[in-house]
């Protein structure tokens, strides 16, 4: 992930806790040490630990139980850190969070304003992406081209400008997501394609609310799929 700034203390604690979970120092179902104990262990304040735990909860890694503490909900597949440095994981997750809102709104506006040329651009990008998926290739460029075509269909240059300015960061996340998908069953790959089809169909039918919901679901699912692993059942 392109480095833009020094990781915050909360990010550093997040990374260290995630590493301990991956290494099964804190296995699934186990209770994490108290905030006070973690703060002493990492040499930070309790509010910093609380922020890191909050992010781990958002990512579905830990779960808080009232009056009992925080427990490990699931352990991501170790393949995750074979593709990226551990310290990059938090940035990737936060980028996806940002995209959920921005691209969800873009899909809604695209459904209202798209024209035949926009639909053709989206279809072309999807066809290339589908072909690369079936050939077990990453297809990062085609994926980005499709999302950018949706942004351009809004007729609002701010949406496409944001995606273009974040192009390197987004590509990093998409490459990671695709690399993990290629290691999984074909069902996961087809699921990703079906999510894109649903977005395009809603835009084609001029259904803003549906398009927004489909885009938000897709990016949220892509974010969550990065943390596929042993889960608490």
C-alpha positions as CSV (number, residue, x, y, z in Angstrom):
1,X,0.0,0.0,0.0
2,X,1.4,3.4,-0.9
3,X,2.7,5.0,2.3
4,X,1.3,8.4,2.9
5,X,1.8,8.9,6.6
6,X,3.1,7.2,9.7
7,X,0.5,4.8,11.2
8,X,-1.3,6.1,14.2
9,X,-0.9,4.5,17.6
10,X,-4.4,2.9,17.2
11,X,-3.3,1.5,13.8
12,X,-0.1,0.1,15.3
13,X,-2.1,-1.6,18.2
14,X,-4.6,-2.9,15.7
15,X,-1.8,-4.5,13.6
16,X,-0.2,-6.0,16.7
17,X,-3.4,-7.5,18.0
18,X,-4.2,-8.9,14.6
19,X,-0.8,-10.5,14.4
20,X,-1.3,-12.1,17.8
21,X,-4.7,-13.5,16.6
22,X,-3.1,-14.8,13.4
23,X,-0.4,-16.5,15.4
24,X,-3.1,-17.9,17.7
25,X,-1.6,-16.3,20.8
26,X,-5.2,-15.3,21.1
27,X,-7.2,-18.2,19.5
28,X,-10.8,-18.1,18.4
29,X,-13.2,-18.1,21.3
30,X,-10.6,-16.9,23.7
31,X,-11.0,-13.7,25.8
32,X,-8.6,-10.9,25.2
33,X,-6.7,-9.3,28.1
34,X,-8.4,-6.3,29.6
35,X,-8.0,-2.9,28.1
36,X,-5.8,-1.9,31.0
37,X,-3.5,-5.0,30.5
38,X,-3.3,-4.4,26.7
39,X,-2.5,-0.7,27.3
40,X,0.4,-1.7,29.6
41,X,1.6,-4.4,27.2
42,X,1.7,-2.0,24.2
43,X,2.8,1.1,26.2
44,X,-0.2,3.2,25.1
45,X,-3.3,4.7,26.8
46,X,-6.6,2.8,27.2
47,X,-8.4,5.1,24.7
48,X,-5.9,4.0,22.1
49,X,-6.5,0.4,22.9
50,X,-10.3,1.1,22.8
51,X,-9.9,2.6,19.3
52,X,-8.0,-0.5,18.0
53,X,-10.6,-2.9,19.5
54,X,-13.4,-0.9,17.9
55,X,-11.8,-1.3,14.5
56,X,-11.3,-5.0,15.1
57,X,-15.0,-5.2,16.0
58,X,-15.9,-3.3,12.8
59,X,-13.9,-5.9,10.8
60,X,-15.6,-8.8,12.5
61,X,-12.5,-10.1,14.2
62,X,-13.5,-9.5,17.8
63,X,-16.7,-9.3,19.7
64,X,-17.5,-7.4,22.9
65,X,-19.7,-9.0,25.5
66,X,-21.2,-6.7,28.1
67,X,-19.5,-7.2,31.5
68,X,-17.3,-9.9,30.2
69,X,-14.7,-8.2,27.9
70,X,-13.7,-8.8,24.3
71,X,-13.5,-12.2,22.6
72,X,-11.9,-13.4,19.4
73,X,-14.7,-14.0,16.9
74,X,-12.7,-15.3,14.0
75,X,-9.1,-15.7,12.8
76,X,-8.4,-14.5,9.2
77,X,-6.8,-16.9,6.8
78,X,-3.0,-16.6,7.1
79,X,-2.9,-16.2,3.3
80,X,-3.9,-12.6,4.0
81,X,-0.4,-11.7,5.1
82,X,1.3,-13.7,2.4
83,X,0.2,-11.0,0.0
84,X,0.6,-7.8,2.0
85,X,2.6,-6.5,5.0
86,X,0.5,-6.7,8.1
87,X,0.8,-3.0,8.6
88,X,-1.1,-2.4,5.3
89,X,-4.2,-4.3,6.3
90,X,-5.7,-1.5,8.3
91,X,-5.2,1.0,5.5
92,X,-6.9,-1.4,3.0
93,X,-9.9,-1.8,5.3
94,X,-10.3,1.9,5.8
95,X,-10.1,2.6,2.1
96,X,-12.9,0.1,1.5
97,X,-15.0,1.8,4.2
98,X,-14.5,5.1,2.4
99,X,-15.5,3.5,-1.0
100,X,-18.7,2.1,0.5
101,X,-20.3,5.5,0.9
102,X,-18.7,7.3,-2.1
103,X,-19.3,4.6,-4.7
104,X,-22.7,3.8,-3.3
105,X,-23.8,7.3,-3.9
106,X,-22.1,7.3,-7.3
107,X,-24.1,4.2,-8.3
108,X,-27.4,5.9,-7.4
109,X,-26.6,9.0,-9.4
110,X,-25.4,6.9,-12.3
111,X,-28.8,5.1,-12.4
112,X,-30.5,8.5,-12.7
113,X,-28.2,10.0,-15.3
114,X,-26.6,7.3,-17.3
115,X,-26.9,7.2,-21.1
116,X,-26.3,4.6,-23.7
117,X,-22.7,5.4,-24.0
118,X,-22.2,4.9,-20.3
119,X,-23.9,1.6,-20.4
120,X,-21.7,0.5,-23.3
121,X,-18.6,1.5,-21.3
122,X,-19.8,-0.4,-18.3
123,X,-20.7,-3.5,-20.3
124,X,-17.3,-3.5,-22.1
125,X,-15.4,-3.3,-18.8
126,X,-17.6,-6.0,-17.2
127,X,-17.0,-8.4,-20.2
128,X,-13.2,-7.9,-19.9
129,X,-13.4,-8.5,-16.2
130,X,-15.5,-11.6,-16.6
131,X,-13.1,-13.0,-19.2
132,X,-10.1,-12.4,-16.9
133,X,-11.9,-14.1,-14.0
134,X,-12.6,-17.2,-16.1
135,X,-8.9,-17.2,-17.1
136,X,-7.9,-17.0,-13.4
137,X,-6.2,-13.7,-13.9
138,X,-6.4,-10.8,-11.5
139,X,-8.3,-8.4,-13.7
140,X,-7.5,-5.4,-11.5
141,X,-7.5,-3.0,-14.4
142,X,-10.8,-4.2,-15.7
143,X,-12.4,-4.0,-12.2
144,X,-11.2,-0.4,-11.8
145,X,-12.3,0.5,-15.3
146,X,-15.9,-0.7,-14.5
147,X,-16.1,1.2,-11.2
148,X,-14.7,4.3,-12.9
149,X,-17.3,3.9,-15.7
150,X,-20.0,4.0,-13.0
151,X,-18.5,7.1,-11.5
152,X,-18.4,8.9,-14.9
153,X,-22.0,8.0,-15.6
154,X,-23.0,10.3,-12.7
155,X,-22.1,13.3,-14.9
156,X,-20.5,14.7,-11.8
157,X,-16.7,14.9,-12.2
158,X,-16.1,14.9,-8.4
159,X,-17.0,11.2,-8.2
160,X,-14.6,10.2,-11.0
161,X,-11.9,12.6,-9.7
162,X,-12.0,10.9,-6.3
163,X,-11.6,7.4,-7.7
164,X,-8.8,8.5,-10.0
165,X,-7.0,10.2,-7.2
166,X,-7.2,7.0,-5.1
167,X,-6.4,4.8,-8.0
168,X,-3.2,3.4,-6.6
169,X,-4.7,2.7,-3.2
170,X,-7.9,1.1,-4.7
171,X,-5.8,-1.0,-7.1
172,X,-3.8,-2.3,-4.1
173,X,-7.0,-3.4,-2.3
174,X,-8.5,-4.9,-5.4
175,X,-5.3,-6.9,-6.2
176,X,-5.4,-8.3,-2.6
177,X,-9.1,-9.2,-2.8
178,X,-8.6,-10.9,-6.2
179,X,-5.5,-12.8,-5.1
180,X,-7.5,-14.2,-2.2
181,X,-10.5,-15.0,-4.4
182,X,-8.3,-17.0,-6.8
183,X,-7.2,-19.2,-3.9
184,X,-10.8,-19.9,-3.0
185,X,-13.5,-22.0,-4.7
186,X,-15.1,-20.9,-8.1
187,X,-18.2,-20.2,-6.1
188,X,-16.6,-17.1,-4.6
189,X,-15.4,-15.9,-8.0
190,X,-18.9,-16.2,-9.4
191,X,-20.3,-14.4,-6.4
192,X,-18.1,-11.4,-7.1
193,X,-19.3,-11.4,-10.8
194,X,-22.9,-11.6,-9.7
195,X,-22.5,-8.6,-7.4
196,X,-21.3,-6.5,-10.3
197,X,-24.1,-7.8,-12.6
198,X,-26.6,-6.6,-10.0
199,X,-25.1,-3.2,-9.9
200,X,-25.1,-2.8,-13.7
201,X,-28.7,-4.1,-14.0
202,X,-30.0,-1.6,-11.4
203,X,-28.2,1.2,-13.3
204,X,-29.6,0.0,-16.6
205,X,-33.1,-0.1,-15.2
206,X,-32.7,3.4,-13.6
207,X,-33.2,2.2,-10.1
208,X,-31.1,4.5,-7.9
209,X,-31.9,3.0,-4.5
210,X,-31.3,-0.5,-5.8
211,X,-28.1,0.5,-7.5
212,X,-26.8,2.2,-4.3
213,X,-27.7,-0.8,-2.2
214,X,-26.1,-3.2,-4.6
215,X,-22.9,-1.2,-4.8
216,X,-22.7,-0.8,-1.0
217,X,-23.3,-4.5,-0.6
218,X,-20.6,-5.4,-3.1
219,X,-17.9,-3.2,-1.6
220,X,-18.8,-4.3,2.0
221,X,-18.7,-7.9,0.9
222,X,-15.3,-7.4,-0.8
223,X,-14.0,-5.9,2.5
224,X,-15.4,-8.7,4.6
225,X,-14.1,-11.4,2.2
226,X,-10.5,-10.3,3.0
227,X,-11.1,-11.6,6.6
228,X,-12.4,-15.0,5.7
229,X,-11.1,-17.5,8.3
230,X,-12.0,-19.6,11.3
231,X,-15.2,-18.1,12.9
232,X,-17.0,-18.3,16.1
233,X,-20.2,-20.4,15.6
